[in-house]
Amino acid sequence: MNPVYNTIFINGQAFNYYRHMSLKELLLYLEFELNSIVVEHNNCIIHFTEFDTTFFKSQDKIEIITIVGGG
């Protein structure tokens, strides 16, 4: 069986993803540190406890903001 891919937009850039990937799987694939990011999905902030249960539709928009600490 061949995997099926859809296109979403991550920080404005088109990205083809396996349509059964959760947000958490996508973030790990992209090598983000899950404890230091904020994710917006179609203009709604997603709580980190929902990363496993958030899935996408074609053309969805994802914004990933990395939190950087320092002094």
PDB file of N, H, CA, C and O in Angstrom:
ATOM      1  N   MET A   1       0.838  -1.183   0.000  1.00  0.00           N
ATOM      2  CA  MET A   1       0.000   0.000   0.000  1.00  0.00           C
ATOM      3  C   MET A   1       0.884   1.248   0.000  1.00  0.00           C
ATOM      4  O   MET A   1       1.800   1.359   0.815  1.00  0.00           O
ATOM      5  N   ASN A   2       0.619   2.168  -0.893  1.00  0.00           N
ATOM      6  H   ASN A   2      -0.124   2.077  -1.555  1.00  0.00           H
ATOM      7  CA  ASN A   2       1.398   3.396  -0.992  1.00  0.00           C
ATOM      8  C   ASN A   2       0.887   4.430  -0.004  1.00  0.00           C
ATOM      9  O   ASN A   2      -0.323   4.596   0.146  1.00  0.00           O
ATOM     10  N   PRO A   3       1.804   5.135   0.679  1.00  0.00           N
ATOM     11  CA  PRO A   3       1.366   6.200   1.581  1.00  0.00           C
ATOM     12  C   PRO A   3       0.739   7.350   0.793  1.00  0.00           C
ATOM     13  O   PRO A   3       1.099   7.597  -0.358  1.00  0.00           O
ATOM     14  N   VAL A   4      -0.194   8.043   1.424  1.00  0.00           N
ATOM     15  H   VAL A   4      -0.486   7.844   2.359  1.00  0.00           H
ATOM     16  CA  VAL A   4      -0.864   9.181   0.802  1.00  0.00           C
ATOM     17  C   VAL A   4      -0.354  10.456   1.477  1.00  0.00           C
ATOM     18  O   VAL A   4      -0.293  10.543   2.704  1.00  0.00           O
ATOM     19  N   TYR A   5       0.008  11.434   0.661  1.00  0.00           N
ATOM     20  H   TYR A   5      -0.042  11.363  -0.336  1.00  0.00           H
ATOM     21  CA  TYR A   5       0.551  12.680   1.171  1.00  0.00           C
ATOM     22  C   TYR A   5      -0.396  13.836   0.869  1.00  0.00           C
ATOM     23  O   TYR A   5      -1.096  13.836  -0.144  1.00  0.00           O
ATOM     24  N   ASN A   6      -0.405  14.815   1.760  1.00  0.00           N
ATOM     25  H   ASN A   6       0.164  14.816   2.582  1.00  0.00           H
ATOM     26  CA  ASN A   6      -1.143  16.061   1.582  1.00  0.00           C
ATOM     27  C   ASN A   6      -0.160  17.212   1.765  1.00  0.00           C
ATOM     28  O   ASN A   6       0.966  17.012   2.221  1.00  0.00           O
ATOM     29  N   THR A   7      -0.589  18.401   1.412  1.00  0.00           N
ATOM     30  H   THR A   7      -1.504  18.563   1.042  1.00  0.00           H
ATOM     31  CA  THR A   7       0.240  19.590   1.577  1.00  0.00           C
ATOM     32  C   THR A   7      -0.365  20.485   2.648  1.00  0.00           C
ATOM     33  O   THR A   7      -1.554  20.800   2.616  1.00  0.00           O
ATOM     34  N   ILE A   8       0.474  20.889   3.597  1.00  0.00           N
ATOM     35  H   ILE A   8       1.441  20.632   3.623  1.00  0.00           H
ATOM     36  CA  ILE A   8       0.114  21.903   4.583  1.00  0.00           C
ATOM     37  C   ILE A   8       1.145  23.013   4.454  1.00  0.00           C
ATOM     38  O   ILE A   8       2.122  22.879   3.716  1.00  0.00           O
ATOM     39  N   PHE A   9       0.929  24.104   5.169  1.00  0.00           N
ATOM     40  H   PHE A   9       0.136  24.213   5.768  1.00  0.00           H
ATOM     41  CA  PHE A   9       1.870  25.218   5.152  1.00  0.00           C
ATOM     42  C   PHE A   9       2.424  25.404   6.555  1.00  0.00           C
ATOM     43  O   PHE A   9       1.677  25.628   7.508  1.00  0.00           O
ATOM     44  N   ILE A  10       3.746  25.307   6.668  1.00  0.00           N
ATOM     45  H   ILE A  10       4.353  25.125   5.894  1.00  0.00           H
ATOM     46  CA  ILE A  10       4.426  25.482   7.950  1.00  0.00           C
ATOM     47  C   ILE A  10       5.225  26.769   7.869  1.00  0.00           C
ATOM     48  O   ILE A  10       6.148  26.898   7.065  1.00  0.00           O
ATOM     49  N   ASN A  11       4.856  27.719   8.717  1.00  0.00           N
ATOM     50  H   ASN A  11       4.106  27.614   9.370  1.00  0.00           H
ATOM     51  CA  ASN A  11       5.484  29.049   8.709  1.00  0.00           C
ATOM     52  C   ASN A  11       5.529  29.615   7.290  1.00  0.00           C
ATOM     53  O   ASN A  11       6.523  30.207   6.870  1.00  0.00           O
ATOM     54  N   GLY A  12       4.431  29.418   6.565  1.00  0.00           N
ATOM     55  H   GLY A  12       3.623  28.937   6.906  1.00  0.00           H
ATOM     56  CA  GLY A  12       4.289  29.984   5.235  1.00  0.00           C
ATOM     57  C   GLY A  12       4.875  29.162   4.096  1.00  0.00           C
ATOM     58  O   GLY A  12       4.695  29.517   2.931  1.00  0.00           O
ATOM     59  N   GLN A  13       5.567  28.079   4.403  1.00  0.00           N
ATOM     60  H   GLN A  13       5.714  27.791   5.349  1.00  0.00           H
ATOM     61  CA  GLN A  13       6.202  27.254   3.382  1.00  0.00           C
ATOM     62  C   GLN A  13       5.406  25.961   3.166  1.00  0.00           C
ATOM     63  O   GLN A  13       5.006  25.306   4.129  1.00  0.00           O
ATOM     64  N   ALA A  14       5.179  25.601   1.902  1.00  0.00           N
ATOM     65  H   ALA A  14       5.504  26.133   1.120  1.00  0.00           H
ATOM     66  CA  ALA A  14       4.472  24.361   1.595  1.00  0.00           C
ATOM     67  C   ALA A  14       5.291  23.167   2.075  1.00  0.00           C
ATOM     68  O   ALA A  14       6.513  23.143   1.930  1.00  0.00           O
ATOM     69  N   PHE A  15       4.609  22.182   2.644  1.00  0.00           N
ATOM     70  H   PHE A  15       3.616  22.201   2.761  1.00  0.00           H
ATOM     71  CA  PHE A  15       5.261  20.981   3.163  1.00  0.00           C
ATOM     72  C   PHE A  15       4.349  19.796   2.881  1.00  0.00           C
ATOM     73  O   PHE A  15       3.177  19.808   3.257  1.00  0.00           O
ATOM     74  N   ASN A  16       4.878  18.780   2.224  1.00  0.00           N
ATOM     75  H   ASN A  16       5.831  18.770   1.918  1.00  0.00           H
ATOM     76  CA  ASN A  16       4.121  17.555   1.966  1.00  0.00           C
ATOM     77  C   ASN A  16       4.343  16.593   3.124  1.00  0.00           C
ATOM     78  O   ASN A  16       5.483  16.303   3.486  1.00  0.00           O
ATOM     79  N   TYR A  17       3.261  16.102   3.703  1.00  0.00           N
ATOM     80  H   TYR A  17       2.334  16.338   3.410  1.00  0.00           H
ATOM     81  CA  TYR A  17       3.361  15.233   4.872  1.00  0.00           C
ATOM     82  C   TYR A  17       2.489  14.003   4.658  1.00  0.00           C
ATOM     83  O   TYR A  17       1.517  14.034   3.902  1.00  0.00           O
ATOM     84  N   TYR A  18       2.851  12.931   5.329  1.00  0.00           N
ATOM     85  H   TYR A  18       3.640  12.906   5.943  1.00  0.00           H
ATOM     86  CA  TYR A  18       2.058  11.714   5.328  1.00  0.00           C
ATOM     87  C   TYR A  18       0.770  12.013   6.081  1.00  0.00           C
ATOM     88  O   TYR A  18       0.816  12.412   7.244  1.00  0.00           O
ATOM     89  N   ARG A  19      -0.359  11.830   5.447  1.00  0.00           N
ATOM     90  H   ARG A  19      -0.396  11.506   4.502  1.00  0.00           H
ATOM     91  CA  ARG A  19      -1.622  12.349   5.979  1.00  0.00           C
ATOM     92  C   ARG A  19      -2.058  11.761   7.313  1.00  0.00           C
ATOM     93  O   ARG A  19      -2.975  12.292   7.940  1.00  0.00           O
ATOM     94  N   HIS A  20      -1.433  10.688   7.761  1.00  0.00           N
ATOM     95  H   HIS A  20      -0.688  10.257   7.252  1.00  0.00           H
ATOM     96  CA  HIS A  20      -1.808  10.111   9.055  1.00  0.00           C
ATOM     97  C   HIS A  20      -0.858  10.531  10.180  1.00  0.00           C
ATOM     98  O   HIS A  20      -0.907   9.968  11.274  1.00  0.00           O
ATOM     99  N   MET A  21       0.001  11.512   9.917  1.00  0.00           N
ATOM    100  H   MET A  21       0.041  11.969   9.028  1.00  0.00           H
ATOM    101  CA  MET A  21       0.922  11.996  10.951  1.00  0.00           C
ATOM    102  C   MET A  21       0.186  12.929  11.909  1.00  0.00           C
ATOM    103  O   MET A  21      -0.579  13.798  11.489  1.00  0.00           O
ATOM    104  N   SER A  22       0.428  12.735  13.192  1.00  0.00           N
ATOM    105  H   SER A  22       1.049  12.029  13.533  1.00  0.00           H
ATOM    106  CA  SER A  22      -0.100  13.676  14.178  1.00  0.00           C
ATOM    107  C   SER A  22       0.835  14.887  14.239  1.00  0.00           C
ATOM    108  O   SER A  22       1.938  14.866  13.692  1.00  0.00           O
ATOM    109  N   LEU A  23       0.380  15.918  14.900  1.00  0.00           N
ATOM    110  H   LEU A  23      -0.516  15.935  15.344  1.00  0.00           H
ATOM    111  CA  LEU A  23       1.219  17.101  15.090  1.00  0.00           C
ATOM    112  C   LEU A  23       2.509  16.717  15.802  1.00  0.00           C
ATOM    113  O   LEU A  23       3.583  17.187  15.426  1.00  0.00           O
ATOM    114  N   LYS A  24       2.420  15.880  16.814  1.00  0.00           N
ATOM    115  H   LYS A  24       1.548  15.499  17.120  1.00  0.00           H
ATOM    116  CA  LYS A  24       3.624  15.462  17.553  1.00  0.00           C
ATOM    117  C   LYS A  24       4.600  14.732  16.629  1.00  0.00           C
ATOM    118  O   LYS A  24       5.799  15.006  16.664  1.00  0.00           O
ATOM    119  N   GLU A  25       4.109  13.817  15.813  1.00  0.00           N
ATOM    120  H   GLU A  25       3.134  13.594  15.784  1.00  0.00           H
ATOM    121  CA  GLU A  25       4.974  13.083  14.890  1.00  0.00           C
ATOM    122  C   GLU A  25       5.641  14.040  13.894  1.00  0.00           C
ATOM    123  O   GLU A  25       6.819  13.892  13.570  1.00  0.00           O
ATOM    124  N   LEU A  26       4.881  15.008  13.422  1.00  0.00           N
ATOM    125  H   LEU A  26       3.923  15.128  13.686  1.00  0.00           H
ATOM    126  CA  LEU A  26       5.421  15.991  12.486  1.00  0.00           C
ATOM    127  C   LEU A  26       6.525  16.813  13.150  1.00  0.00           C
ATOM    128  O   LEU A  26       7.584  17.019  12.559  1.00  0.00           O
ATOM    129  N   LEU A  27       6.284  17.280  14.366  1.00  0.00           N
ATOM    130  H   LEU A  27       5.424  17.112  14.846  1.00  0.00           H
ATOM    131  CA  LEU A  27       7.273  18.094  15.069  1.00  0.00           C
ATOM    132  C   LEU A  27       8.551  17.312  15.353  1.00  0.00           C
ATOM    133  O   LEU A  27       9.652  17.848  15.229  1.00  0.00           O
ATOM    134  N   LEU A  28       8.404  16.048  15.735  1.00  0.00           N
ATOM    135  H   LEU A  28       7.509  15.613  15.836  1.00  0.00           H
ATOM    136  CA  LEU A  28       9.581  15.214  15.976  1.00  0.00           C
ATOM    137  C   LEU A  28      10.333  14.954  14.671  1.00  0.00           C
ATOM    138  O   LEU A  28      11.564  14.964  14.652  1.00  0.00           O
ATOM    139  N   TYR A  29       9.604  14.724  13.589  1.00  0.00           N
ATOM    140  H   TYR A  29       8.604  14.716  13.604  1.00  0.00           H
ATOM    141  CA  TYR A  29      10.228  14.533  12.286  1.00  0.00           C
ATOM    142  C   TYR A  29      11.040  15.765  11.884  1.00  0.00           C
ATOM    143  O   TYR A  29      12.122  15.645  11.310  1.00  0.00           O
ATOM    144  N   LEU A  30      10.510  16.944  12.188  1.00  0.00           N
ATOM    145  H   LEU A  30       9.630  17.042  12.654  1.00  0.00           H
ATOM    146  CA  LEU A  30      11.195  18.198  11.869  1.00  0.00           C
ATOM    147  C   LEU A  30      12.251  18.571  12.913  1.00  0.00           C
ATOM    148  O   LEU A  30      12.899  19.611  12.801  1.00  0.00           O
ATOM    149  N   GLU A  31      12.420  17.721  13.927  1.00  0.00           N
ATOM    150  H   GLU A  31      11.893  16.876  14.018  1.00  0.00           H
ATOM    151  CA  GLU A  31      13.435  17.856  14.970  1.00  0.00           C
ATOM    152  C   GLU A  31      13.258  19.087  15.851  1.00  0.00           C
ATOM    153  O   GLU A  31      14.235  19.737  16.221  1.00  0.00           O
ATOM    154  N   PHE A  32      12.004  19.405  16.186  1.00  0.00           N
ATOM    155  H   PHE A  32      11.210  18.876  15.885  1.00  0.00           H
ATOM    156  CA  PHE A  32      11.734  20.481  17.132  1.00  0.00           C
ATOM    157  C   PHE A  32      11.797  19.934  18.553  1.00  0.00           C
ATOM    158  O   PHE A  32      11.421  18.790  18.805  1.00  0.00           O
ATOM    159  N   GLU A  33      12.272  20.757  19.473  1.00  0.00           N
ATOM    160  H   GLU A  33      12.578  21.687  19.269  1.00  0.00           H
ATOM    161  CA  GLU A  33      12.251  20.433  20.896  1.00  0.00           C
ATOM    162  C   GLU A  33      10.852  20.770  21.404  1.00  0.00           C
ATOM    163  O   GLU A  33      10.486  21.943  21.474  1.00  0.00           O
ATOM    164  N   LEU A  34      10.070  19.759  21.756  1.00  0.00           N
ATOM    165  H   LEU A  34      10.367  18.806  21.699  1.00  0.00           H
ATOM    166  CA  LEU A  34       8.658  19.957  22.074  1.00  0.00           C
ATOM    167  C   LEU A  34       8.417  20.843  23.289  1.00  0.00           C
ATOM    168  O   LEU A  34       7.349  21.441  23.420  1.00  0.00           O
ATOM    169  N   ASN A  35       9.394  20.929  24.171  1.00  0.00           N
ATOM    170  H   ASN A  35      10.261  20.443  24.065  1.00  0.00           H
ATOM    171  CA  ASN A  35       9.227  21.727  25.388  1.00  0.00           C
ATOM    172  C   ASN A  35       9.526  23.209  25.194  1.00  0.00           C
ATOM    173  O   ASN A  35       9.346  24.003  26.117  1.00  0.00           O
ATOM    174  N   SER A  36       9.985  23.588  23.994  1.00  0.00           N
ATOM    175  H   SER A  36      10.132  22.943  23.244  1.00  0.00           H
ATOM    176  CA  SER A  36      10.370  24.992  23.805  1.00  0.00           C
ATOM    177  C   SER A  36       9.746  25.612  22.557  1.00  0.00           C
ATOM    178  O   SER A  36      10.354  26.457  21.899  1.00  0.00           O
ATOM    179  N   ILE A  37       8.516  25.178  22.239  1.00  0.00           N
ATOM    180  H   ILE A  37       8.022  24.491  22.773  1.00  0.00           H
ATOM    181  CA  ILE A  37       7.828  25.747  21.083  1.00  0.00           C
ATOM    182  C   ILE A  37       6.373  26.052  21.430  1.00  0.00           C
ATOM    183  O   ILE A  37       5.801  25.507  22.374  1.00  0.00           O
ATOM    184  N   VAL A  38       5.805  26.941  20.631  1.00  0.00           N
ATOM    185  H   VAL A  38       6.269  27.383  19.864  1.00  0.00           H
ATOM    186  CA  VAL A  38       4.376  27.223  20.654  1.00  0.00           C
ATOM    187  C   VAL A  38       3.888  26.939  19.245  1.00  0.00           C
ATOM    188  O   VAL A  38       4.522  27.343  18.271  1.00  0.00           O
ATOM    189  N   VAL A  39       2.750  26.239  19.134  1.00  0.00           N
ATOM    190  H   VAL A  39       2.235  25.910  19.926  1.00  0.00           H
ATOM    191  CA  VAL A  39       2.231  25.865  17.818  1.00  0.00           C
ATOM    192  C   VAL A  39       0.833  26.444  17.639  1.00  0.00           C
ATOM    193  O   VAL A  39      -0.035  26.318  18.503  1.00  0.00           O
ATOM    194  N   GLU A  40       0.645  27.081  16.488  1.00  0.00           N
ATOM    195  H   GLU A  40       1.350  27.183  15.786  1.00  0.00           H
ATOM    196  CA  GLU A  40      -0.651  27.610  16.100  1.00  0.00           C
ATOM    197  C   GLU A  40      -1.127  26.821  14.884  1.00  0.00           C
ATOM    198  O   GLU A  40      -0.397  26.682  13.903  1.00  0.00           O
ATOM    199  N   HIS A  41      -2.337  26.312  14.953  1.00  0.00           N
ATOM    200  H   HIS A  41      -2.930  26.425  15.750  1.00  0.00           H
ATOM    201  CA  HIS A  41      -2.929  25.525  13.862  1.00  0.00           C
ATOM    202  C   HIS A  41      -4.182  26.247  13.398  1.00  0.00           C
ATOM    203  O   HIS A  41      -5.162  26.337  14.138  1.00  0.00           O
ATOM    204  N   ASN A  42      -4.154  26.762  12.174  1.00  0.00           N
ATOM    205  H   ASN A  42      -3.359  26.688  11.573  1.00  0.00           H
ATOM    206  CA  ASN A  42      -5.278  27.528  11.626  1.00  0.00           C
ATOM    207  C   ASN A  42      -5.752  28.608  12.597  1.00  0.00           C
ATOM    208  O   ASN A  42      -6.942  28.728  12.887  1.00  0.00           O
ATOM    209  N   ASN A  43      -4.791  29.390  13.091  1.00  0.00           N
ATOM    210  H   ASN A  43      -3.824  29.293  12.855  1.00  0.00           H
ATOM    211  CA  ASN A  43      -5.038  30.545  13.967  1.00  0.00           C
ATOM    212  C   ASN A  43      -5.460  30.202  15.384  1.00  0.00           C
ATOM    213  O   ASN A  43      -5.935  31.083  16.100  1.00  0.00           O
ATOM    214  N   CYS A  44      -5.306  28.949  15.822  1.00  0.00           N
ATOM    215  H   CYS A  44      -4.920  28.233  15.240  1.00  0.00           H
ATOM    216  CA  CYS A  44      -5.616  28.545  17.201  1.00  0.00           C
ATOM    217  C   CYS A  44      -4.378  27.929  17.833  1.00  0.00           C
ATOM    218  O   CYS A  44      -3.746  27.045  17.255  1.00  0.00           O
ATOM    219  N   ILE A  45      -4.037  28.405  19.024  1.00  0.00           N
ATOM    220  H   ILE A  45      -4.550  29.123  19.494  1.00  0.00           H
ATOM    221  CA  ILE A  45      -2.904  27.841  19.759  1.00  0.00           C
ATOM    222  C   ILE A  45      -3.261  26.424  20.196  1.00  0.00           C
ATOM    223  O   ILE A  45      -4.349  26.179  20.717  1.00  0.00           O
ATOM    224  N   ILE A  46      -2.327  25.490  19.977  1.00  0.00           N
ATOM    225  H   ILE A  46      -1.443  25.689  19.554  1.00  0.00           H
ATOM    226  CA  ILE A  46      -2.531  24.093  20.369  1.00  0.00           C
ATOM    227  C   ILE A  46      -1.739  23.823  21.634  1.00  0.00           C
ATOM    228  O   ILE A  46      -0.527  24.035  21.662  1.00  0.00           O
ATOM    229  N   HIS A  47      -2.408  23.358  22.685  1.00  0.00           N
ATOM    230  H   HIS A  47      -3.393  23.186  22.662  1.00  0.00           H
ATOM    231  CA  HIS A  47      -1.737  23.001  23.938  1.00  0.00           C
ATOM    232  C   HIS A  47      -0.914  21.740  23.703  1.00  0.00           C
ATOM    233  O   HIS A  47      -1.329  20.849  22.961  1.00  0.00           O
ATOM    234  N   PHE A  48       0.262  21.668  24.342  1.00  0.00           N
ATOM    235  H   PHE A  48       0.599  22.392  24.944  1.00  0.00           H
ATOM    236  CA  PHE A  48       1.153  20.531  24.084  1.00  0.00           C
ATOM    237  C   PHE A  48       0.514  19.187  24.403  1.00  0.00           C
ATOM    238  O   PHE A  48       0.921  18.168  23.844  1.00  0.00           O
ATOM    239  N   THR A  49      -0.476  19.162  25.286  1.00  0.00           N
ATOM    240  H   THR A  49      -0.807  19.989  25.739  1.00  0.00           H
ATOM    241  CA  THR A  49      -1.149  17.895  25.602  1.00  0.00           C
ATOM    242  C   THR A  49      -2.023  17.408  24.444  1.00  0.00           C
ATOM    243  O   THR A  49      -2.473  16.262  24.447  1.00  0.00           O
ATOM    244  N   GLU A  50      -2.263  18.270  23.459  1.00  0.00           N
ATOM    245  H   GLU A  50      -1.898  19.201  23.457  1.00  0.00           H
ATOM    246  CA  GLU A  50      -3.081  17.903  22.299  1.00  0.00           C
ATOM    247  C   GLU A  50      -2.241  17.573  21.065  1.00  0.00           C
ATOM    248  O   GLU A  50      -2.799  17.298  20.003  1.00  0.00           O
ATOM    249  N   PHE A  51      -0.919  17.593  21.181  1.00  0.00           N
ATOM    250  H   PHE A  51      -0.465  17.817  22.043  1.00  0.00           H
ATOM    251  CA  PHE A  51      -0.050  17.319  20.030  1.00  0.00           C
ATOM    252  C   PHE A  51      -0.299  15.928  19.452  1.00  0.00           C
ATOM    253  O   PHE A  51      -0.273  15.751  18.234  1.00  0.00           O
ATOM    254  N   ASP A  52      -0.545  14.930  20.327  1.00  0.00           N
ATOM    255  H   ASP A  52      -0.566  15.074  21.316  1.00  0.00           H
ATOM    256  CA  ASP A  52      -0.778  13.550  19.872  1.00  0.00           C
ATOM    257  C   ASP A  52      -2.096  13.379  19.130  1.00  0.00           C
ATOM    258  O   ASP A  52      -2.221  12.496  18.281  1.00  0.00           O
ATOM    259  N   THR A  53      -3.067  14.207  19.440  1.00  0.00           N
ATOM    260  H   THR A  53      -2.965  14.924  20.130  1.00  0.00           H
ATOM    261  CA  THR A  53      -4.415  14.016  18.894  1.00  0.00           C
ATOM    262  C   THR A  53      -4.794  15.056  17.843  1.00  0.00           C
ATOM    263  O   THR A  53      -5.937  15.102  17.389  1.00  0.00           O
ATOM    264  N   THR A  54      -3.832  15.884  17.462  1.00  0.00           N
ATOM    265  H   THR A  54      -2.903  15.847  17.830  1.00  0.00           H
ATOM    266  CA  THR A  54      -4.088  16.895  16.433  1.00  0.00           C
ATOM    267  C   THR A  54      -3.598  16.381  15.081  1.00  0.00           C
ATOM    268  O   THR A  54      -2.425  16.045  14.917  1.00  0.00           O
ATOM    269  N   PHE A  55      -4.515  16.328  14.120  1.00  0.00           N
ATOM    270  H   PHE A  55      -5.468  16.601  14.253  1.00  0.00           H
ATOM    271  CA  PHE A  55      -4.203  15.880  12.763  1.00  0.00           C
ATOM    272  C   PHE A  55      -4.592  16.991  11.794  1.00  0.00           C
ATOM    273  O   PHE A  55      -5.312  17.916  12.168  1.00  0.00           O
ATOM    274  N   PHE A  56      -4.126  16.906  10.569  1.00  0.00           N
ATOM    275  H   PHE A  56      -3.541  16.154  10.265  1.00  0.00           H
ATOM    276  CA  PHE A  56      -4.281  17.987   9.606  1.00  0.00           C
ATOM    277  C   PHE A  56      -5.144  17.598   8.423  1.00  0.00           C
ATOM    278  O   PHE A  56      -5.340  16.423   8.114  1.00  0.00           O
ATOM    279  N   LYS A  57      -5.651  18.633   7.776  1.00  0.00           N
ATOM    280  H   LYS A  57      -5.492  19.588   8.027  1.00  0.00           H
ATOM    281  CA  LYS A  57      -6.309  18.505   6.478  1.00  0.00           C
ATOM    282  C   LYS A  57      -5.433  19.237   5.466  1.00  0.00           C
ATOM    283  O   LYS A  57      -4.657  20.121   5.828  1.00  0.00           O
ATOM    284  N   SER A  58      -5.561  18.867   4.221  1.00  0.00           N
ATOM    285  H   SER A  58      -6.191  18.149   3.927  1.00  0.00           H
ATOM    286  CA  SER A  58      -4.797  19.530   3.173  1.00  0.00           C
ATOM    287  C   SER A  58      -5.037  21.039   3.227  1.00  0.00           C
ATOM    288  O   SER A  58      -6.164  21.496   3.417  1.00  0.00           O
ATOM    289  N   GLN A  59      -3.971  21.792   3.059  1.00  0.00           N
ATOM    290  H   GLN A  59      -3.055  21.421   2.904  1.00  0.00           H
ATOM    291  CA  GLN A  59      -3.972  23.260   3.034  1.00  0.00           C
ATOM    292  C   GLN A  59      -4.054  23.908   4.419  1.00  0.00           C
ATOM    293  O   GLN A  59      -4.169  25.131   4.505  1.00  0.00           O
ATOM    294  N   ASP A  60      -4.000  23.126   5.509  1.00  0.00           N
ATOM    295  H   ASP A  60      -3.907  22.133   5.439  1.00  0.00           H
ATOM    296  CA  ASP A  60      -3.973  23.717   6.846  1.00  0.00           C
ATOM    297  C   ASP A  60      -2.728  24.577   6.993  1.00  0.00           C
ATOM    298  O   ASP A  60      -1.733  24.383   6.295  1.00  0.00           O
ATOM    299  N   LYS A  61      -2.802  25.526   7.910  1.00  0.00           N
ATOM    300  H   LYS A  61      -3.611  25.684   8.476  1.00  0.00           H
ATOM    301  CA  LYS A  61      -1.681  26.428   8.177  1.00  0.00           C
ATOM    302  C   LYS A  61      -1.176  26.206   9.595  1.00  0.00           C
ATOM    303  O   LYS A  61      -1.944  26.236  10.556  1.00  0.00           O
ATOM    304  N   ILE A  62       0.135  25.980   9.707  1.00  0.00           N
ATOM    305  H   ILE A  62       0.759  25.955   8.926  1.00  0.00           H
ATOM    306  CA  ILE A  62       0.803  25.738  10.978  1.00  0.00           C
ATOM    307  C   ILE A  62       1.860  26.816  11.173  1.00  0.00           C
ATOM    308  O   ILE A  62       2.661  27.075  10.274  1.00  0.00           O
ATOM    309  N   GLU A  63       1.863  27.435  12.325  1.00  0.00           N
ATOM    310  H   GLU A  63       1.212  27.224  13.055  1.00  0.00           H
ATOM    311  CA  GLU A  63       2.930  28.368  12.689  1.00  0.00           C
ATOM    312  C   GLU A  63       3.626  27.779  13.900  1.00  0.00           C
ATOM    313  O   GLU A  63       2.977  27.438  14.888  1.00  0.00           O
ATOM    314  N   ILE A  64       4.936  27.658  13.829  1.00  0.00           N
ATOM    315  H   ILE A  64       5.464  27.935  13.026  1.00  0.00           H
ATOM    316  CA  ILE A  64       5.734  27.118  14.925  1.00  0.00           C
ATOM    317  C   ILE A  64       6.672  28.217  15.397  1.00  0.00           C
ATOM    318  O   ILE A  64       7.477  28.744  14.629  1.00  0.00           O
ATOM    319  N   ILE A  65       6.554  28.549  16.671  1.00  0.00           N
ATOM    320  H   ILE A  65       5.901  28.121  17.296  1.00  0.00           H
ATOM    321  CA  ILE A  65       7.372  29.605  17.270  1.00  0.00           C
ATOM    322  C   ILE A  65       8.278  28.961  18.296  1.00  0.00           C
ATOM    323  O   ILE A  65       7.814  28.287  19.216  1.00  0.00           O
ATOM    324  N   THR A  66       9.589  29.173  18.134  1.00  0.00           N
ATOM    325  H   THR A  66       9.967  29.721  17.387  1.00  0.00           H
ATOM    326  CA  THR A  66      10.570  28.630  19.073  1.00  0.00           C
ATOM    327  C   THR A  66      10.811  29.640  20.179  1.00  0.00           C
ATOM    328  O   THR A  66      11.062  30.817  19.922  1.00  0.00           O
ATOM    329  N   ILE A  67      10.732  29.167  21.407  1.00  0.00           N
ATOM    330  H   ILE A  67      10.528  28.211  21.616  1.00  0.00           H
ATOM    331  CA  ILE A  67      10.969  30.018  22.570  1.00  0.00           C
ATOM    332  C   ILE A  67      12.445  29.953  22.929  1.00  0.00           C
ATOM    333  O   ILE A  67      13.006  28.875  23.122  1.00  0.00           O
ATOM    334  N   VAL A  68      13.061  31.122  23.015  1.00  0.00           N
ATOM    335  H   VAL A  68      12.605  31.998  22.858  1.00  0.00           H
ATOM    336  CA  VAL A  68      14.478  31.207  23.332  1.00  0.00           C
ATOM    337  C   VAL A  68      14.646  31.989  24.615  1.00  0.00           C
ATOM    338  O   VAL A  68      14.131  33.099  24.742  1.00  0.00           O
ATOM    339  N   GLY A  69      15.367  31.415  25.569  1.00  0.00           N
ATOM    340  H   GLY A  69      15.786  30.513  25.465  1.00  0.00           H
ATOM    341  CA  GLY A  69      15.621  32.105  26.823  1.00  0.00           C
ATOM    342  C   GLY A  69      17.003  32.717  26.813  1.00  0.00           C
ATOM    343  O   GLY A  69      17.845  32.372  25.983  1.00  0.00           O
ATOM    344  N   GLY A  70      17.223  33.603  27.717  1.00  0.00           N
ATOM    345  H   GLY A  70      16.539  33.883  28.391  1.00  0.00           H
ATOM    346  CA  GLY A  70      18.548  34.211  27.805  1.00  0.00           C
ATOM    347  C   GLY A  70      18.509  35.433  28.699  1.00  0.00           C
ATOM    348  O   GLY A  70      17.474  35.778  29.270  1.00  0.00           O
ATOM    349  N   GLY A  71      19.612  36.051  28.802  1.00  0.00           N
ATOM    350  H   GLY A  71      20.452  35.770  28.338  1.00  0.00           H
ATOM    351  CA  GLY A  71      19.658  37.208  29.678  1.00  0.00           C
ATOM    352  C   GLY A  71      20.559  38.282  29.175  1.00  0.00           C
ATOM    353  O   GLY A  71      20.695  39.324  29.817  1.00  0.00           O
TER     354      GLY A  71
END
